Amino acid sequence: MVRAYILTKVISGMENSIFESLKKSGEAHLLFGEYDILVILNVKDMNEIDEKVSEIRNIEGVETTCTCVDRCCL
């Protein structure tokens, strides 16, 4: 199992609608600060992380993502 933390910046004013969409992909949290939303994924391998990050980046209003992989789960 692999755990990934995906920090997401979105267009101002779209936080809530994107947050609702991201909650369907995994655990999601609204943030204050440089990033707007944190998505936590627990998946089987790095390929699945690539797929999920691509899905997130394709959501209208998502500007950037930063993915951090938890080494202890590799």
C-alpha positions in Angstrom: 0.0 0.0 0.0 1.1 3.5 -0.7 -0.1 6.7 1.0 0.0 10.0 -0.8 -0.8 13.5 0.3 -1.9 15.8 -2.5 -1.9 19.5 -1.8 -4.1 21.4 -4.2 -4.4 25.0 -5.2 -7.7 26.0 -6.8 -9.3 29.2 -8.3 -10.6 31.5 -5.6 -14.3 30.9 -5.0 -14.3 27.3 -6.3 -12.9 25.7 -3.1 -16.2 24.3 -1.9 -17.4 22.8 -5.2 -13.9 21.2 -5.9 -13.7 20.0 -2.3 -17.1 18.2 -2.7 -15.8 16.6 -5.9 -12.5 15.5 -4.3 -14.2 14.0 -1.3 -15.4 11.3 -3.7 -11.8 10.4 -4.6 -10.6 9.9 -1.0 -10.2 11.7 2.3 -10.2 15.5 1.7 -9.7 18.5 3.9 -10.2 22.2 3.3 -7.1 24.2 4.3 -6.1 27.8 5.0 -2.7 28.9 3.6 -0.7 28.4 0.5 -2.8 25.3 -0.5 -6.6 25.1 -0.5 -7.4 21.4 -0.2 -5.5 18.3 1.0 -6.4 14.9 -0.4 -5.1 11.8 1.3 -5.0 8.6 -0.8 -4.3 5.1 0.3 -3.7 3.1 -2.9 -2.0 -0.1 -4.0 0.9 1.4 -6.0 2.5 4.5 -7.6 0.7 4.0 -10.9 -2.6 4.5 -9.1 -1.3 7.7 -7.5 -0.4 8.9 -11.1 -3.9 8.2 -12.2 -5.6 9.9 -9.3 -3.3 13.0 -9.6 -4.1 13.2 -13.3 -7.9 13.0 -12.4 -7.5 15.8 -9.9 -5.5 18.0 -12.3 -8.2 17.7 -14.9 -10.9 19.1 -12.6 -12.0 22.5 -13.7 -10.7 25.1 -11.3 -7.7 23.1 -10.1 -4.6 25.3 -10.7 -1.7 23.2 -9.3 -1.0 20.1 -7.2 1.9 19.0 -5.0 2.1 15.3 -4.2 4.0 13.9 -1.2 4.4 10.2 -0.9 4.7 8.6 2.6 7.9 6.6 2.6 6.9 4.3 5.4 4.1 2.9 3.3 6.1 2.0 0.3 
